[in-house]
């Protein structure tokens, strides 16, 4: 079984690890967002930061939008957290963002502990 977007994931996770190794834990999420942006640029990883997506309900556009922390390679959602524990709500949030965008892969990264925690979330066909 082939891993979805294997090289792209490897590149992104490598950048995230470099940021975590340098800054460690204890900062707020925006600090990590700034550092990750710098690292993505230095590695030539194509990305959009704080990309806005419309949300629809019954084919009606809602007034609220979703803003992704990062979209990399035009196909991978990258959500950053700086929390003590990765609770199910964060996974559900990332899955919902993937559903809205139609993307098949999301990376949920937590900088809130001494060890970087990155979860790879794959959206199954049909939902």
N, CA, C and O atoms as a printed pandas DataFrame, in Angstrom:
     atom_number atom_name residue_name chain_id  residue_number  x_coord  y_coord  z_coord
0              1         N          UNK        A               1    0.842   -1.175    0.000
1              2        CA          UNK        A               1    0.000    0.000    0.000
2              3         C          UNK        A               1    0.894    1.249    0.000
3              4         O          UNK        A               1    1.786    1.387    0.838
4              5         N          UNK        A               2    0.646    2.129   -0.928
5              6        CA          UNK        A               2    1.442    3.335   -1.056
6              7         C          UNK        A               2    0.954    4.416   -0.094
7              8         O          UNK        A               2   -0.248    4.595    0.097
8              9         N          UNK        A               3    1.898    5.128    0.504
9             10        CA          UNK        A               3    1.585    6.197    1.439
10            11         C          UNK        A               3    1.236    7.462    0.639
11            12         O          UNK        A               3    1.977    7.866   -0.258
12            13         N          UNK        A               4    0.118    8.066    0.974
13            14        CA          UNK        A               4   -0.363    9.261    0.292
14            15         C          UNK        A               4    0.570   10.441    0.545
15            16         O          UNK        A               4    0.840   10.792    1.694
16            17         N          UNK        A               5    1.061   11.052   -0.532
17            18        CA          UNK        A               5    1.915   12.246   -0.460
18            19         C          UNK        A               5    3.113   12.033    0.469
19            20         O          UNK        A               5    3.406   12.861    1.331
20            21         N          UNK        A               6    3.787   10.920    0.274
21            22        CA          UNK        A               6    4.884   10.524    1.159
22            23         C          UNK        A               6    6.007   11.569    1.208
23            24         O          UNK        A               6    6.408   11.991    2.293
24            25         N          UNK        A               7    6.511   11.982    0.053
25            26        CA          UNK        A               7    7.630   12.926    0.033
26            27         C          UNK        A               7    7.220   14.296    0.579
27            28         O          UNK        A               7    7.971   14.928    1.321
28            29         N          UNK        A               8    6.035   14.739    0.208
29            30        CA          UNK        A               8    5.557   16.030    0.695
30            31         C          UNK        A               8    5.425   16.023    2.219
31            32         O          UNK        A               8    5.809   16.978    2.894
32            33         N          UNK        A               9    4.874   14.923    2.746
33            34        CA          UNK        A               9    4.730   14.781    4.200
34            35         C          UNK        A               9    6.094   14.790    4.872
35            36         O          UNK        A               9    6.290   15.443    5.897
36            37         N          UNK        A              10    7.025   14.065    4.289
37            38        CA          UNK        A              10    8.388   14.013    4.824
38            39         C          UNK        A              10    8.987   15.419    4.893
39            40         O          UNK        A              10    9.593   15.790    5.898
40            41         N          UNK        A              11    8.817   16.190    3.834
41            42        CA          UNK        A              11    9.352   17.553    3.787
42            43         C          UNK        A              11    8.727   18.443    4.859
43            44         O          UNK        A              11    9.427   19.179    5.554
44            45         N          UNK        A              12    7.411   18.367    4.985
45            46        CA          UNK        A              12    6.693   19.199    5.959
46            47         C          UNK        A              12    7.090   18.823    7.379
47            48         O          UNK        A              12    7.411   19.697    8.184
48            49         N          UNK        A              13    7.071   17.537    7.693
49            50        CA          UNK        A              13    7.400   17.083    9.050
50            51         C          UNK        A              13    8.846   17.444    9.391
51            52         O          UNK        A              13    9.138   17.804   10.532
52            53         N          UNK        A              14    9.744   17.352    8.426
53            54        CA          UNK        A              14   11.129   17.760    8.663
54            55         C          UNK        A              14   11.227   19.219    9.061
55            56         O          UNK        A              14   11.989   19.571    9.961
56            57         N          UNK        A              15   10.455   20.074    8.392
57            58        CA          UNK        A              15   10.433   21.500    8.728
58            59         C          UNK        A              15    9.867   21.719   10.127
59            60         O          UNK        A              15   10.403   22.509   10.904
60            61         N          UNK        A              16    8.774   21.010   10.443
61            62        CA          UNK        A              16    8.160   21.139   11.766
62            63         C          UNK        A              16    9.130   20.700   12.861
63            64         O          UNK        A              16    9.212   21.330   13.915
64            65         N          UNK        A              17    9.856   19.626   12.608
65            66        CA          UNK        A              17   10.819   19.123   13.590
66            67         C          UNK        A              17   11.946   20.125   13.825
67            68         O          UNK        A              17   12.394   20.308   14.957
68            69         N          UNK        A              18   12.393   20.761   12.770
69            70        CA          UNK        A              18   13.452   21.762   12.903
70            71         C          UNK        A              18   12.991   22.928   13.767
71            72         O          UNK        A              18   13.738   23.413   14.616
72            73         N          UNK        A              19   11.762   23.374   13.548
73            74        CA          UNK        A              19   11.212   24.465   14.360
74            75         C          UNK        A              19   11.122   24.040   15.818
75            76         O          UNK        A              19   11.511   24.793   16.711
76            77         N          UNK        A              20   10.615   22.846   16.064
77            78        CA          UNK        A              20   10.467   22.382   17.448
78            79         C          UNK        A              20   11.827   22.216   18.116
79            80         O          UNK        A              20   11.992   22.575   19.282
80            81         N          UNK        A              21   12.792   21.679   17.396
81            82        CA          UNK        A              21   14.139   21.518   17.958
82            83         C          UNK        A              21   14.735   22.871   18.346
83            84         O          UNK        A              21   15.430   22.987   19.356
84            85         N          UNK        A              22   14.460   23.873   17.548
85            86        CA          UNK        A              22   15.019   25.199   17.794
86            87         C          UNK        A              22   14.294   25.952   18.913
87            88         O          UNK        A              22   14.935   26.523   19.796
88            89         N          UNK        A              23   12.972   25.952   18.874
89            90        CA          UNK        A              23   12.191   26.737   19.840
90            91         C          UNK        A              23   11.771   25.960   21.085
91            92         O          UNK        A              23   11.560   26.546   22.147
92            93         N          UNK        A              24   11.652   24.639   20.952
93            94        CA          UNK        A              24   11.148   23.843   22.067
94            95         C          UNK        A              24    9.664   24.097   22.278
95            96         O          UNK        A              24    8.974   24.575   21.378
96            97         N          UNK        A              25    9.179   23.775   23.467
97            98        CA          UNK        A              25    7.766   23.995   23.769
98            99         C          UNK        A              25    7.621   25.207   24.675
99           100         O          UNK        A              25    8.601   25.700   25.233
100          101         N          UNK        A              26    6.393   25.679   24.816
101          102        CA          UNK        A              26    6.125   26.755   25.751
102          103         C          UNK        A              26    5.682   28.065   25.138
103          104         O          UNK        A              26    5.231   28.959   25.856
104          105         N          UNK        A              27    5.801   28.201   23.824
105          106        CA          UNK        A              27    5.331   29.414   23.165
106          107         C          UNK        A              27    3.877   29.257   22.751
107          108         O          UNK        A              27    3.348   28.146   22.725
108          109         N          UNK        A              28    3.240   30.361   22.433
109          110        CA          UNK        A              28    1.886   30.332   21.895
110          111         C          UNK        A              28    1.927   29.964   20.416
111          112         O          UNK        A              28    2.955   30.105   19.753
112          113         N          UNK        A              29    0.807   29.498   19.923
113          114        CA          UNK        A              29    0.699   29.018   18.546
114          115         C          UNK        A              29    1.205   30.016   17.497
115          116         O          UNK        A              29    1.896   29.593   16.569
116          117         N          UNK        A              30    0.900   31.312   17.593
117          118        CA          UNK        A              30    1.377   32.247   16.559
118          119         C          UNK        A              30    2.902   32.299   16.411
119          120         O          UNK        A              30    3.407   32.566   15.320
120          121         N          UNK        A              31    3.630   32.049   17.491
121          122        CA          UNK        A              31    5.090   32.014   17.414
122          123         C          UNK        A              31    5.526   30.862   16.521
123          124         O          UNK        A              31    6.399   31.023   15.668
124          125         N          UNK        A              32    4.923   29.716   16.717
125          126        CA          UNK        A              32    5.259   28.552   15.889
126          127         C          UNK        A              32    4.831   28.770   14.444
127          128         O          UNK        A              32    5.534   28.352   13.525
128          129         N          UNK        A              33    3.697   29.412   14.232
129          130        CA          UNK        A              33    3.247   29.702   12.871
130          131         C          UNK        A              33    4.275   30.562   12.135
131          132         O          UNK        A              33    4.610   30.289   10.983
132          133         N          UNK        A              34    4.767   31.592   12.801
133          134        CA          UNK        A              34    5.779   32.457   12.182
134          135         C          UNK        A              34    7.046   31.675   11.854
135          136         O          UNK        A              34    7.608   31.812   10.768
136          137         N          UNK        A              35    7.490   30.854   12.802
137          138        CA          UNK        A              35    8.715   30.083   12.597
138          139         C          UNK        A              35    8.539   29.041   11.496
139          140         O          UNK        A              35    9.444   28.833   10.688
140          141         N          UNK        A              36    7.384   28.389   11.461
141          142        CA          UNK        A              36    7.125   27.395   10.422
142          143         C          UNK        A              36    7.105   28.065    9.048
143          144         O          UNK        A              36    7.629   27.510    8.082
144          145         N          UNK        A              37    6.513   29.234    8.956
145          146        CA          UNK        A              37    6.509   29.955    7.684
146          147         C          UNK        A              37    7.944   30.208    7.205
147          148         O          UNK        A              37    8.254   29.998    6.032
148          149         N          UNK        A              38    8.802   30.651    8.097
149          150        CA          UNK        A              38   10.206   30.891    7.746
150          151         C          UNK        A              38   10.867   29.596    7.279
151          152         O          UNK        A              38   11.601   29.587    6.290
152          153         N          UNK        A              39   10.605   28.509    7.993
153          154        CA          UNK        A              39   11.222   27.222    7.659
154          155         C          UNK        A              39   10.710   26.691    6.313
155          156         O          UNK        A              39   11.488   26.177    5.510
156          157         N          UNK        A              40    9.406   26.816    6.073
157          158        CA          UNK        A              40    8.854   26.390    4.777
158          159         C          UNK        A              40    9.518   27.167    3.645
159          160         O          UNK        A              40    9.905   26.584    2.632
160          161         N          UNK        A              41    9.649   28.471    3.814
161          162        CA          UNK        A              41   10.281   29.305    2.774
162          163         C          UNK        A              41   11.715   28.867    2.535
163          164         O          UNK        A              41   12.145   28.742    1.388
164          165         N          UNK        A              42   12.457   28.632    3.610
165          166        CA          UNK        A              42   13.874   28.271    3.465
166          167         C          UNK        A              42   14.063   26.923    2.782
167          168         O          UNK        A              42   15.096   26.683    2.156
168          169         N          UNK        A              43   13.076   26.046    2.897
169          170        CA          UNK        A              43   13.162   24.719    2.288
170          171         C          UNK        A              43   12.475   24.648    0.923
171          172         O          UNK        A              43   12.499   23.606    0.267
172          173         N          UNK        A              44   11.874   25.739    0.504
173          174        CA          UNK        A              44   11.191   25.740   -0.790
174          175         C          UNK        A              44    9.904   24.939   -0.797
175          176         O          UNK        A              44    9.482   24.459   -1.849
176          177         N          UNK        A              45    9.278   24.786    0.353
177          178        CA          UNK        A              45    8.006   24.070    0.444
178          179         C          UNK        A              45    6.895   25.039    0.040
179          180         O          UNK        A              45    6.713   26.066    0.694
180          181         N          UNK        A              46    6.154   24.736   -1.018
181          182        CA          UNK        A              46    5.076   25.644   -1.414
182          183         C          UNK        A              46    3.951   25.632   -0.380
183          184         O          UNK        A              46    3.489   24.569    0.034
184          185         N          UNK        A              47    3.515   26.827    0.033
185          186        CA          UNK        A              47    2.486   26.910    1.052
186          187         C          UNK        A              47    1.719   28.220    0.924
187          188         O          UNK        A              47    2.170   29.185    0.306
188          189         N          UNK        A              48    0.543   28.209    1.536
189          190        CA          UNK        A              48   -0.236   29.418    1.762
190          191         C          UNK        A              48   -0.555   29.438    3.245
191          192         O          UNK        A              48   -1.015   28.445    3.807
192          193         N          UNK        A              49   -0.310   30.563    3.863
193          194        CA          UNK        A              49   -0.594   30.687    5.294
194          195         C          UNK        A              49   -1.939   31.369    5.471
195          196         O          UNK        A              49   -2.278   32.313    4.758
196          197         N          UNK        A              50   -2.695   30.870    6.435
197          198        CA          UNK        A              50   -4.013   31.411    6.774
198          199         C          UNK        A              50   -4.903   31.536    5.538
199          200         O          UNK        A              50   -5.516   32.572    5.284
200          201         N          UNK        A              51   -4.946   30.453    4.793
201          202        CA          UNK        A              51   -5.795   30.406    3.597
202          203         C          UNK        A              51   -7.256   30.263    4.015
203          204         O          UNK        A              51   -7.602   29.428    4.852
204          205         N          UNK        A              52   -8.097   31.088    3.419
205          206        CA          UNK        A              52   -9.515   31.124    3.775
206          207         C          UNK        A              52  -10.328   30.238    2.833
207          208         O          UNK        A              52  -10.136   30.253    1.617
208          209         N          UNK        A              53  -11.234   29.471    3.424
209          210        CA          UNK        A              53  -12.121   28.595    2.659
210          211         C          UNK        A              53  -13.567   28.876    3.037
211          212         O          UNK        A              53  -13.880   29.116    4.204
212          213         N          UNK        A              54  -14.438   28.846    2.050
213          214        CA          UNK        A              54  -15.869   29.001    2.305
214          215         C          UNK        A              54  -16.435   27.702    2.864
215          216         O          UNK        A              54  -15.914   26.618    2.601
216          217         N          UNK        A              55  -17.500   27.827    3.631
217          218        CA          UNK        A              55  -18.209   26.670    4.191
218          219         C          UNK        A              55  -19.638   26.711    3.670
219          220         O          UNK        A              55  -20.280   27.762    3.652
220          221         N          UNK        A              56  -20.123   25.549    3.245
221          222        CA          UNK        A              56  -21.476   25.456    2.699
222          223         C          UNK        A              56  -22.312   24.485    3.519
223          224         O          UNK        A              56  -21.815   23.475    4.018
224          225         N          UNK        A              57  -23.580   24.812    3.643
225          226        CA          UNK        A              57  -24.553   23.927    4.258
226          227         C          UNK        A              57  -25.737   23.849    3.304
227          228         O          UNK        A              57  -26.347   24.868    2.981
228          229         N          UNK        A              58  -26.061   22.643    2.854
229          230        CA          UNK        A              58  -27.142   22.432    1.880
230          231         C          UNK        A              58  -26.972   23.358    0.668
231          232         O          UNK        A              58  -27.914   23.993    0.196
232          233         N          UNK        A              59  -25.737   23.400    0.196
233          234        CA          UNK        A              59  -25.358   24.203   -0.966
234          235         C          UNK        A              59  -25.539   25.707   -0.774
235          236         O          UNK        A              59  -25.562   26.456   -1.751
236          237         N          UNK        A              60  -25.667   26.151    0.464
237          238        CA          UNK        A              60  -25.783   27.574    0.775
238          239         C          UNK        A              60  -24.500   27.996    1.493
239          240         O          UNK        A              60  -24.104   27.400    2.495
240          241         N          UNK        A              61  -23.868   29.033    0.960
241          242        CA          UNK        A              61  -22.641   29.533    1.552
242          243         C          UNK        A              61  -22.945   30.191    2.898
243          244         O          UNK        A              61  -23.801   31.070    2.997
244          245         N          UNK        A              62  -22.224   29.748    3.933
245          246        CA          UNK        A              62  -22.395   30.316    5.269
246          247         C          UNK        A              62  -21.579   31.599    5.396
247          248         O          UNK        A              62  -20.636   31.829    4.639
248          249         N          UNK        A              63  -21.953   32.420    6.355
249          250        CA          UNK        A              63  -21.235   33.685    6.548
250          251         C          UNK        A              63  -19.857   33.461    7.167
251          252         O          UNK        A              63  -18.966   34.295    7.007
252          253         N          UNK        A              64  -19.677   32.362    7.859
253          254        CA          UNK        A              64  -18.387   32.051    8.474
254          255         C          UNK        A              64  -17.495   31.320    7.474
255          256         O          UNK        A              64  -17.978   30.614    6.588
256          257         N          UNK        A              65  -16.211   31.499    7.631
257          258        CA          UNK        A              65  -15.249   30.805    6.783
258          259         C          UNK        A              65  -14.294   30.013    7.671
259          260         O          UNK        A              65  -14.263   30.188    8.889
260          261         N          UNK        A              66  -13.534   29.159    7.049
261          262        CA          UNK        A              66  -12.496   28.417    7.733
262          263         C          UNK        A              66  -11.162   28.978    7.265
263          264         O          UNK        A              66  -10.960   29.204    6.071
264          265         N          UNK        A              67  -10.264   29.200    8.193
265          266        CA          UNK        A              67   -8.933   29.679    7.849
266          267         C          UNK        A              67   -7.918   28.625    8.283
267          268         O          UNK        A              67   -7.708   28.391    9.473
268          269         N          UNK        A              68   -7.300   28.002    7.297
269          270        CA          UNK        A              68   -6.290   26.973    7.557
270          271         C          UNK        A              68   -4.995   27.627    8.010
271          272         O          UNK        A              68   -4.601   28.661    7.471
272          273         N          UNK        A              69   -4.332   27.038    8.990
273          274        CA          UNK        A              69   -3.020   27.552    9.387
274          275         C          UNK        A              69   -2.103   27.578    8.166
275          276         O          UNK        A              69   -1.508   28.605    7.841
276          277         N          UNK        A              70   -2.001   26.428    7.499
277          278        CA          UNK        A              70   -1.206   26.323    6.276
278          279         C          UNK        A              70   -1.862   25.340    5.315
279          280         O          UNK        A              70   -2.459   24.349    5.734
280          281         N          UNK        A              71   -1.745   25.621    4.049
281          282        CA          UNK        A              71   -2.028   24.653    2.996
282          283         C          UNK        A              71   -0.721   24.494    2.241
283          284         O          UNK        A              71   -0.191   25.463    1.696
284          285         N          UNK        A              72   -0.203   23.282    2.208
285          286        CA          UNK        A              72    1.068   23.009    1.544
286          287         C          UNK        A              72    0.836   22.189    0.286
287          288         O          UNK        A              72   -0.014   21.299    0.251
288          289         N          UNK        A              73    1.602   22.503   -0.736
289          290        CA          UNK        A              73    1.540   21.780   -2.012
290          291         C          UNK        A              73    0.142   21.810   -2.626
291          292         O          UNK        A              73   -0.185   20.952   -3.445
292          293         N          UNK        A              74   -0.676   22.769   -2.250
293          294        CA          UNK        A              74   -2.054   22.901   -2.746
294          295         C          UNK        A              74   -2.918   21.686   -2.466
295          296         O          UNK        A              74   -3.933   21.490   -3.134
296          297         N          UNK        A              75   -2.529   20.839   -1.463
297          298        CA          UNK        A              75   -3.317   19.629   -1.232
298          299         C          UNK        A              75   -3.233   19.065    0.184
299          300         O          UNK        A              75   -3.865   18.052    0.485
300          301         N          UNK        A              76   -2.461   19.710    1.052
301          302        CA          UNK        A              76   -2.299   19.185    2.405
302          303         C          UNK        A              76   -2.606   20.286    3.420
303          304         O          UNK        A              76   -1.997   21.356    3.395
304          305         N          UNK        A              77   -3.558   20.010    4.311
305          306        CA          UNK        A              77   -3.870   20.919    5.419
306          307         C          UNK        A              77   -2.839   20.682    6.519
307          308         O          UNK        A              77   -2.576   19.537    6.886
308          309         N          UNK        A              78   -2.260   21.749    7.042
309          310        CA          UNK        A              78   -1.336   21.646    8.171
310          311         C          UNK        A              78   -1.877   22.540    9.284
311          312         O          UNK        A              78   -1.904   23.765    9.164
312          313         N          UNK        A              79   -2.303   21.906   10.357
313          314        CA          UNK        A              79   -2.852   22.611   11.506
314          315         C          UNK        A              79   -1.856   22.529   12.652
315          316         O          UNK        A              79   -1.358   21.453   12.982
316          317         N          UNK        A              80   -1.573   23.672   13.251
317          318        CA          UNK        A              80   -0.638   23.733   14.369
318          319         C          UNK        A              80   -1.382   23.964   15.679
319          320         O          UNK        A              80   -2.363   24.705   15.734
320          321         N          UNK        A              81   -0.902   23.326   16.709
321          322        CA          UNK        A              81   -1.415   23.514   18.064
322          323         C          UNK        A              81   -0.229   23.697   19.003
323          324         O          UNK        A              81    0.881   23.255   18.706
324          325         N          UNK        A              82   -0.464   24.340   20.117
325          326        CA          UNK        A              82    0.531   24.482   21.178
326          327         C          UNK        A              82   -0.201   24.234   22.496
327          328         O          UNK        A              82   -0.419   25.151   23.288
328          329         N          UNK        A              83   -0.574   22.967   22.712
329          330        CA          UNK        A              83   -1.421   22.589   23.841
330          331         C          UNK        A              83   -0.782   21.434   24.613
331          332         O          UNK        A              83    0.122   20.763   24.116
332          333         N          UNK        A              84   -1.267   21.216   25.831
333          334        CA          UNK        A              84   -0.748   20.116   26.643
334          335         C          UNK        A              84   -1.162   18.765   26.085
335          336         O          UNK        A              84   -0.346   17.849   25.990
336          337         N          UNK        A              85   -2.438   18.643   25.713
337          338        CA          UNK        A              85   -2.964   17.364   25.253
338          339         C          UNK        A              85   -3.720   17.530   23.946
339          340         O          UNK        A              85   -4.455   18.498   23.752
340          341         N          UNK        A              86   -3.526   16.569   23.057
341          342        CA          UNK        A              86   -4.258   16.543   21.800
342          343         C          UNK        A              86   -5.585   15.833   22.053
343          344         O          UNK        A              86   -5.642   14.605   22.102
344          345         N          UNK        A              87   -6.627   16.600   22.211
345          346        CA          UNK        A              87   -7.940   16.031   22.502
346          347         C          UNK        A              87   -8.669   15.707   21.196
347          348         O          UNK        A              87   -8.333   16.260   20.148
348          349         N          UNK        A              88   -9.662   14.818   21.250
349          350        CA          UNK        A              88  -10.384   14.409   20.041
350          351         C          UNK        A              88  -10.958   15.581   19.233
351          352         O          UNK        A              88  -11.104   15.486   18.014
352          353         N          UNK        A              89  -11.274   16.661   19.904
353          354        CA          UNK        A              89  -11.826   17.834   19.222
354          355         C          UNK        A              89  -10.880   18.339   18.130
355          356         O          UNK        A              89  -11.342   18.767   17.072
356          357         N          UNK        A              90   -9.578   18.298   18.363
357          358        CA          UNK        A              90   -8.614   18.786   17.378
358          359         C          UNK        A              90   -8.580   17.888   16.143
359          360         O          UNK        A              90   -8.436   18.375   15.022
360          361         N          UNK        A              91   -8.710   16.589   16.349
361          362        CA          UNK        A              91   -8.776   15.657   15.221
362          363         C          UNK        A              91  -10.048   15.906   14.410
363          364         O          UNK        A              91  -10.019   15.962   13.180
364          365         N          UNK        A              92  -11.154   16.053   15.120
365          366        CA          UNK        A              92  -12.434   16.301   14.446
366          367         C          UNK        A              92  -12.380   17.613   13.667
367          368         O          UNK        A              92  -12.891   17.699   12.551
368          369         N          UNK        A              93  -11.773   18.614   14.247
369          370        CA          UNK        A              93  -11.628   19.905   13.578
370          371         C          UNK        A              93  -10.842   19.742   12.273
371          372         O          UNK        A              93  -11.250   20.250   11.228
372          373         N          UNK        A              94   -9.737   19.045   12.343
373          374        CA          UNK        A              94   -8.914   18.840   11.147
374          375         C          UNK        A              94   -9.665   18.034   10.102
375          376         O          UNK        A              94   -9.600   18.348    8.914
376          377         N          UNK        A              95  -10.372   17.007   10.524
377          378        CA          UNK        A              95  -11.175   16.218    9.581
378          379         C          UNK        A              95  -12.249   17.074    8.910
379          380         O          UNK        A              95  -12.481   16.953    7.707
380          381         N          UNK        A              96  -12.894   17.929    9.680
381          382        CA          UNK        A              96  -13.894   18.821    9.098
382          383         C          UNK        A              96  -13.274   19.765    8.078
383          384         O          UNK        A              96  -13.864   20.018    7.028
384          385         N          UNK        A              97  -12.098   20.284    8.377
385          386        CA          UNK        A              97  -11.411   21.161    7.432
386          387         C          UNK        A              97  -11.085   20.417    6.143
387          388         O          UNK        A              97  -11.198   20.971    5.050
388          389         N          UNK        A              98  -10.684   19.166    6.279
389          390        CA          UNK        A              98  -10.385   18.350    5.098
390          391         C          UNK        A              98  -11.655   18.116    4.290
391          392         O          UNK        A              98  -11.635   18.150    3.060
392          393         N          UNK        A              99  -12.734   17.884    4.977
393          394        CA          UNK        A              99  -14.017   17.672    4.313
394          395         C          UNK        A              99  -14.435   18.916    3.530
395          396         O          UNK        A              99  -14.884   18.816    2.388
396          397         N          UNK        A             100  -14.286   20.076    4.145
397          398        CA          UNK        A             100  -14.654   21.345    3.506
398          399         C          UNK        A             100  -13.834   21.579    2.245
399          400         O          UNK        A             100  -14.366   22.016    1.224
400          401         N          UNK        A             101  -12.539   21.289    2.318
401          402        CA          UNK        A             101  -11.639   21.574    1.211
402          403         C          UNK        A             101  -11.600   20.468    0.167
403          404         O          UNK        A             101  -11.219   20.696   -0.981
404          405         N          UNK        A             102  -12.002   19.255    0.580
405          406        CA          UNK        A             102  -11.881   18.117   -0.319
406          407         C          UNK        A             102  -10.495   17.502   -0.309
407          408         O          UNK        A             102  -10.226   16.578   -1.077
408          409         N          UNK        A             103   -9.608   17.997    0.545
409          410        CA          UNK        A             103   -8.255   17.459    0.621
410          411         C          UNK        A             103   -8.280   16.078    1.272
411          412         O          UNK        A             103   -9.136   15.783    2.107
412          413         N          UNK        A             104   -7.334   15.250    0.877
413          414        CA          UNK        A             104   -7.274   13.879    1.378
414          415         C          UNK        A             104   -6.335   13.717    2.572
415          416         O          UNK        A             104   -6.391   12.707    3.273
416          417         N          UNK        A             105   -5.471   14.710    2.804
417          418        CA          UNK        A             105   -4.477   14.565    3.869
418          419         C          UNK        A             105   -4.394   15.818    4.724
419          420         O          UNK        A             105   -4.389   16.943    4.224
420          421         N          UNK        A             106   -4.328   15.589    6.028
421          422        CA          UNK        A             106   -4.108   16.668    6.983
422          423         C          UNK        A             106   -3.024   16.261    7.959
423          424         O          UNK        A             106   -2.925   15.096    8.344
424          425         N          UNK        A             107   -2.216   17.223    8.356
425          426        CA          UNK        A             107   -1.207   17.004    9.387
426          427         C          UNK        A             107   -1.556   17.896   10.566
427          428         O          UNK        A             107   -1.697   19.110   10.424
428          429         N          UNK        A             108   -1.690   17.288   11.712
429          430        CA          UNK        A             108   -2.024   17.990   12.944
430          431         C          UNK        A             108   -0.784   17.931   13.832
431          432         O          UNK        A             108   -0.407   16.861   14.311
432          433         N          UNK        A             109   -0.150   19.090   14.048
433          434        CA          UNK        A             109    1.116   19.132   14.776
434          435         C          UNK        A             109    0.957   19.889   16.080
435          436         O          UNK        A             109    0.421   20.997   16.110
436          437         N          UNK        A             110    1.430   19.276   17.159
437          438        CA          UNK        A             110    1.365   19.910   18.477
438          439         C          UNK        A             110    2.780   20.223   18.964
439          440         O          UNK        A             110    3.611   19.332   19.136
440          441         N          UNK        A             111    3.025   21.511   19.180
441          442        CA          UNK        A             111    4.301   21.994   19.689
442          443         C          UNK        A             111    4.281   22.170   21.206
443          444         O          UNK        A             111    5.243   22.685   21.776
444          445         N          UNK        A             112    3.208   21.756   21.863
445          446        CA          UNK        A             112    3.010   22.049   23.276
446          447         C          UNK        A             112    3.735   21.158   24.257
447          448         O          UNK        A             112    3.603   21.355   25.465
448          449         N          UNK        A             113    4.491   20.191   23.789
449          450        CA          UNK        A             113    5.207   19.286   24.681
450          451         C          UNK        A             113    6.682   19.227   24.316
451          452         O          UNK        A             113    7.100   19.782   23.300
452          453         N          UNK        A             114    7.463   18.556   25.143
453          454        CA          UNK        A             114    8.897   18.476   24.885
454          455         C          UNK        A             114    9.220   17.680   23.625
455          456         O          UNK        A             114   10.309   17.815   23.067
456          457         N          UNK        A             115    8.288   16.860   23.179
457          458        CA          UNK        A             115    8.450   16.112   21.933
458          459         C          UNK        A             115    7.356   16.553   20.962
459          460         O          UNK        A             115    6.177   16.582   21.315
460          461         N          UNK        A             116    7.755   16.894   19.739
461          462        CA          UNK        A             116    6.782   17.264   18.714
462          463         C          UNK        A             116    5.868   16.082   18.438
463          464         O          UNK        A             116    6.332   14.952   18.286
464          465         N          UNK        A             117    4.575   16.342   18.373
465          466        CA          UNK        A             117    3.586   15.305   18.075
466          467         C          UNK        A             117    2.896   15.669   16.768
467          468         O          UNK        A             117    2.191   16.675   16.688
468          469         N          UNK        A             118    3.101   14.846   15.746
469          470        CA          UNK        A             118    2.465   15.086   14.448
470          471         C          UNK        A             118    1.584   13.888   14.115
471          472         O          UNK        A             118    2.051   12.749   14.071
472          473         N          UNK        A             119    0.317   14.159   13.883
473          474        CA          UNK        A             119   -0.634   13.121   13.486
474          475         C          UNK        A             119   -0.954   13.294   12.007
475          476         O          UNK        A             119   -1.259   14.393   11.544
476          477         N          UNK        A             120   -0.881   12.213   11.293
477          478        CA          UNK        A             120   -1.199   12.172    9.874
478          479         C          UNK        A             120   -2.633   11.686    9.744
479          480         O          UNK        A             120   -2.948   10.574   10.169
480          481         N          UNK        A             121   -3.500   12.496    9.169
481          482        CA          UNK        A             121   -4.917   12.167    9.085
482          483         C          UNK        A             121   -5.295   12.041    7.617
483          484         O          UNK        A             121   -5.153   12.988    6.843
484          485         N          UNK        A             122   -5.775   10.867    7.245
485          486        CA          UNK        A             122   -6.155   10.597    5.869
486          487         C          UNK        A             122   -7.680   10.539    5.777
487          488         O          UNK        A             122   -8.334    9.835    6.547
488          489         N          UNK        A             123   -8.220   11.275    4.844
489          490        CA          UNK        A             123   -9.668   11.310    4.630
490          491         C          UNK        A             123  -10.036   10.171    3.686
491          492         O          UNK        A             123   -9.506   10.060    2.580
492          493         N          UNK        A             124  -10.935    9.349    4.138
493          494        CA          UNK        A             124  -11.390    8.225    3.334
494          495         C          UNK        A             124  -12.335    8.715    2.229
495          496         O          UNK        A             124  -12.966    9.763    2.359
496          497         N          UNK        A             125  -12.418    7.967    1.182
497          498        CA          UNK        A             125  -13.326    8.296    0.077
498          499         C          UNK        A             125  -14.772    8.246    0.556
499          500         O          UNK        A             125  -15.129    7.414    1.390
500          501         N          UNK        A             126  -15.593    9.133    0.029
501          502        CA          UNK        A             126  -17.018    9.059    0.257
502          503         C          UNK        A             126  -17.540    9.839    1.437
503          504         O          UNK        A             126  -18.726    9.744    1.750
504          505         N          UNK        A             127  -16.692   10.617    2.111
505          506        CA          UNK        A             127  -17.243   11.461    3.179
506          507         C          UNK        A             127  -16.610   12.810    3.149
507          508         O          UNK        A             127  -16.940   13.665    3.970
